[in-house]
Amino acid sequence: MKRLVVIDGKSVFYRGYYAMPGLSMADGTPTGGVYGFVSLAIELIKKLEPDYVAVAWDKRGTNIRKRRELYPEYKAGRKPAPDDFYQQIPILMSCLMRLAGRFMKLMITRRTILWARLPGKRNLAELKRA
């Protein structure tokens, strides 16, 4: 049986961002969230060895108003993310597109990126080095 792993993109990115505070490139571009996300995703892929990996994101324009109507305590007290959090999302998307294009077939449906691992191609050790 084939195995599909779905990663909640923003949630894992959020965890990665706060796990790697202050990490940046030589020019000062913040990258802690990207590094944290990719590290967590690679560990997940290594552990579960899925046939497919989907990274799902909320649709553009989604807000929490509807969720708070259903559950008033939803993210209660959470402060807005810092500016460098949002600056890293395009970098992460670019990284995911490059990984998908280089190592795997790529299918894009709305805001979900689906990776299909190709048998006999690069292994995870090569993916981690890339």
Summary of the structure (lengths in Angstrom):
residues: 130
radius of gyration: 15.9
end to end distance: 29.1
largest distance: 49.1
contacts: 317
relative contact order: 0.17
helix: 47%
strand: 18%
